[in-house]
Structure formats: C-alpha cells, structure tokens
Amino acid sequence: MNISNQEYGELTKKRSPNSKMYKTLPKAFLIGGTICTLGEGLLNLYAYLGLKEEHAAALTSMSLIFLSALLTGFEIYDRIAQHGGAGTLVPITGFANAVVSPAIDFKSEGYILGLGAKMFVIAGPVIVYGVSASVIYGIIYYIIGLF
C-alpha cells in the first residue's frame, strides 16, 4: 500500500482523537503546580526545622522522589498522571516514576534480569543524554577557558 505523505497526514487526522486542550492544560498546570508547591512546602518545613539551605534542598528532593516512588508502587501516581498529564512529568517526581514503573512491571522476571535490567528502560536515555551533554559542555567550557 503506497500512499503519499499528504494522504497519510489526512488519514492520521481522521483516526486521531482531538485533544481537549481547554481541559488538559489547566489540569496539567494545577497538578504540576501542586507538586511544586508541595516541594516548596517541604523545603520551608525543613528550613524551619533548622536545616541549612543546601541540606533542606537535598532532603526536599529525596522526599519528593520517595513519595513519587511510593505512590507509583501503590498505583496512585498513574491515576494522578491520567488527569495531570505533562504536569506530572516535568518535576523530579516524573523522573522517579519513570524509573520505578518499569522496575515494578518486570519484577516478576527476577531481581537481576527483570528489575535490574529493565529499571532504566524509560529513564536510561535521559540519563545517557544528560551525562553526554554535560561532558560535551564541560569540554567546551574548558576550551573557552583556555583563551
């Protein structure tokens, strides 16, 4: 079956559901904002309890990662993501969810070949890109610093 790009585009438009952006954008904004507000509240709480700013920030990140992993394990984070869409992907909690979800899905295949091997299926490319980009940036920064 040979069809042109234009025909394929028209076929895709017919078969794809229309996005209701007037509903999805506010939900993503509210849920993403709620996650970020929770993070800010934790940061203020830890600072109020007497932690230095850098320690409070680290503990806030760890708390958000832990809560995201816990909610993913209880299948609550996925229900939140159904409503929040990209609002749940952007904060650090979305990255934690991307690591924990495949680990849970493949746990039945064993701890090494299942959990260990599949844990970074989704998050792995993000880590590789981040490390690669930081190395390239570091080299460029070093070269510029020589002049």
DRENDO-1510 file (C-alpha; in Angstrom, 1 decimal, always signed):
<recs>
REC; n; res; u; v; w
REC; 1; MET; +0.0; +0.0; +0.0 .
REC; 2; ASN; +1.7; +3.2; -1.2 .
REC; 3; ILE; +0.2; +6.5; +0.0 .
REC; 4; SER; +1.6; +9.9; -0.2 .
REC; 5; ASN; +2.7; +11.9; +2.9 .
REC; 6; GLN; -0.3; +14.2; +2.4 .
REC; 7; GLU; -2.8; +11.2; +2.3 .
REC; 8; TYR; -1.1; +9.7; +5.4 .
REC; 9; GLY; -1.4; +13.0; +7.2 .
REC; 10; GLU; -5.1; +13.2; +6.4 .
REC; 11; LEU; -5.6; +9.6; +7.5 .
REC; 12; THR; -3.9; +10.3; +10.8 .
REC; 13; LYS; -6.1; +13.4; +11.4 .
REC; 14; LYS; -9.2; +11.3; +10.9 .
REC; 15; ARG; -8.1; +8.5; +13.2 .
REC; 16; SER; -6.5; +10.5; +16.0 .
REC; 17; PRO; -8.7; +11.8; +18.8 .
REC; 18; ASN; -8.9; +15.6; +19.1 .
REC; 19; SER; -7.1; +17.0; +22.1 .
REC; 20; LYS; -9.3; +18.9; +24.5 .
REC; 21; MET; -6.6; +21.4; +25.4 .
REC; 22; TYR; -9.0; +23.7; +27.2 .
REC; 23; LYS; -9.4; +20.9; +29.8 .
REC; 24; THR; -5.9; +19.3; +29.8 .
REC; 25; LEU; -3.8; +22.4; +30.0 .
REC; 26; PRO; -5.4; +23.7; +33.2 .
REC; 27; LYS; -5.3; +20.2; +34.8 .
REC; 28; ALA; -1.6; +19.8; +33.9 .
REC; 29; PHE; -0.9; +23.3; +35.3 .
REC; 30; LEU; -2.7; +22.7; +38.6 .
REC; 31; ILE; -1.3; +19.2; +39.3 .
REC; 32; GLY; +2.2; +20.2; +38.3 .
REC; 33; GLY; +1.9; +23.3; +40.4 .
REC; 34; THR; +0.6; +21.3; +43.3 .
REC; 35; ILE; +3.6; +19.0; +43.2 .
REC; 36; CYS; +5.9; +22.0; +43.0 .
REC; 37; THR; +4.0; +23.7; +45.9 .
REC; 38; LEU; +4.4; +20.5; +47.9 .
REC; 39; GLY; +8.2; +20.7; +47.2 .
REC; 40; GLU; +8.3; +24.3; +48.3 .
REC; 41; GLY; +6.4; +23.5; +51.5 .
REC; 42; LEU; +8.8; +20.7; +52.3 .
REC; 43; LEU; +11.7; +23.0; +51.7 .
REC; 44; ASN; +10.3; +25.6; +54.0 .
REC; 45; LEU; +9.5; +22.9; +56.6 .
REC; 46; TYR; +13.0; +21.6; +56.6 .
REC; 47; ALA; +14.4; +25.1; +56.8 .
REC; 48; TYR; +12.1; +25.9; +59.7 .
REC; 49; LEU; +13.3; +22.7; +61.5 .
REC; 50; GLY; +16.8; +24.2; +61.4 .
REC; 51; LEU; +18.5; +22.6; +58.4 .
REC; 52; LYS; +20.9; +24.6; +56.3 .
REC; 53; GLU; +19.5; +25.6; +52.9 .
REC; 54; GLU; +21.6; +23.1; +50.9 .
REC; 55; HIS; +20.6; +20.3; +53.3 .
REC; 56; ALA; +16.9; +21.3; +53.2 .
REC; 57; ALA; +17.0; +21.3; +49.4 .
REC; 58; ALA; +18.6; +17.9; +49.2 .
REC; 59; LEU; +16.1; +16.4; +51.7 .
REC; 60; THR; +13.3; +18.0; +49.7 .
REC; 61; SER; +14.4; +16.3; +46.5 .
REC; 62; MET; +14.8; +13.0; +48.4 .
REC; 63; SER; +11.3; +13.3; +49.9 .
REC; 64; LEU; +9.7; +14.1; +46.6 .
REC; 65; ILE; +11.5; +11.1; +45.0 .
REC; 66; PHE; +10.4; +8.8; +47.8 .
REC; 67; LEU; +6.8; +10.0; +47.7 .
REC; 68; SER; +6.7; +9.5; +43.9 .
REC; 69; ALA; +8.2; +6.0; +44.2 .
REC; 70; LEU; +5.8; +5.1; +47.0 .
REC; 71; LEU; +2.7; +6.4; +45.1 .
REC; 72; THR; +3.9; +4.6; +41.9 .
REC; 73; GLY; +4.2; +1.4; +43.9 .
REC; 74; PHE; +0.6; +1.8; +45.1 .
REC; 75; GLU; -0.6; +2.7; +41.6 .
REC; 76; ILE; -1.7; +6.1; +42.8 .
REC; 77; TYR; +0.8; +8.2; +40.7 .
REC; 78; ASP; -0.5; +6.7; +37.5 .
REC; 79; ARG; -4.1; +7.8; +38.4 .
REC; 80; ILE; -2.8; +11.3; +39.1 .
REC; 81; ALA; -0.9; +11.3; +35.8 .
REC; 82; GLN; -4.1; +10.4; +33.9 .
REC; 83; HIS; -5.5; +13.7; +35.0 .
REC; 84; GLY; -2.4; +15.8; +35.2 .
REC; 85; GLY; -0.6; +14.7; +32.0 .
REC; 86; ALA; +2.6; +16.6; +31.5 .
REC; 87; GLY; +2.1; +18.3; +34.8 .
REC; 88; THR; +3.3; +15.1; +36.5 .
REC; 89; LEU; +6.2; +14.5; +34.1 .
REC; 90; VAL; +8.1; +17.8; +34.5 .
REC; 91; PRO; +9.0; +17.8; +38.2 .
REC; 92; ILE; +11.6; +15.4; +39.7 .
REC; 93; THR; +8.7; +13.1; +40.6 .
REC; 94; GLY; +8.0; +12.3; +37.0 .
REC; 95; PHE; +11.6; +11.1; +36.6 .
REC; 96; ALA; +11.3; +8.9; +39.7 .
REC; 97; ASN; +8.0; +7.5; +38.4 .
REC; 98; ALA; +9.8; +6.7; +35.1 .
REC; 99; VAL; +12.4; +4.6; +36.9 .
REC; 100; VAL; +10.1; +2.8; +39.3 .
REC; 101; SER; +7.3; +1.9; +36.9 .
REC; 102; PRO; +9.3; -0.4; +34.7 .
REC; 103; ALA; +11.0; -1.9; +37.8 .
REC; 104; ILE; +7.6; -2.9; +39.2 .
REC; 105; ASP; +6.4; -4.2; +35.8 .
REC; 106; PHE; +9.3; -6.5; +35.3 .
REC; 107; LYS; +9.9; -7.6; +38.9 .
REC; 108; SER; +8.2; -10.9; +38.2 .
REC; 109; GLU; +11.1; -11.8; +35.9 .
REC; 110; GLY; +13.6; -11.7; +38.8 .
REC; 111; TYR; +15.7; -9.1; +40.5 .
REC; 112; ILE; +18.6; -9.2; +38.0 .
REC; 113; LEU; +17.1; -9.9; +34.6 .
REC; 114; GLY; +13.8; -8.2; +35.4 .
REC; 115; LEU; +14.0; -5.4; +37.9 .
REC; 116; GLY; +17.7; -4.6; +37.5 .
REC; 117; ALA; +17.8; -4.8; +33.7 .
REC; 118; LYS; +14.5; -3.1; +33.0 .
REC; 119; MET; +14.6; -0.3; +35.6 .
REC; 120; PHE; +16.1; +2.2; +33.3 .
REC; 121; VAL; +14.2; +1.4; +30.1 .
REC; 122; ILE; +12.4; +4.7; +30.1 .
REC; 123; ALA; +14.8; +6.8; +32.1 .
REC; 124; GLY; +18.1; +5.4; +30.7 .
REC; 125; PRO; +18.1; +7.5; +27.5 .
REC; 126; VAL; +17.5; +10.6; +29.6 .
REC; 127; ILE; +20.5; +9.8; +31.9 .
REC; 128; VAL; +22.7; +9.0; +28.9 .
REC; 129; TYR; +21.8; +12.2; +27.2 .
REC; 130; GLY; +22.3; +14.3; +30.4 .
REC; 131; VAL; +25.7; +12.8; +31.1 .
REC; 132; SER; +26.8; +13.1; +27.4 .
REC; 133; ALA; +25.6; +16.7; +27.2 .
REC; 134; SER; +27.4; +17.6; +30.4 .
REC; 135; VAL; +30.7; +16.1; +29.2 .
REC; 136; ILE; +30.4; +18.0; +25.9 .
REC; 137; TYR; +29.5; +21.2; +27.7 .
REC; 138; GLY; +32.4; +20.7; +30.1 .
REC; 139; ILE; +34.9; +20.2; +27.2 .
REC; 140; ILE; +33.6; +23.4; +25.5 .
REC; 141; TYR; +33.7; +25.3; +28.8 .
REC; 142; TYR; +37.3; +24.1; +29.4 .
REC; 143; ILE; +38.4; +25.1; +25.8 .
REC; 144; ILE; +36.8; +28.5; +26.1 .
REC; 145; GLY; +38.5; +29.0; +29.5 .
REC; 146; LEU; +41.9; +28.5; +27.8 .
REC; 147; PHE; +41.6; +31.7; +25.8 .
</recs>
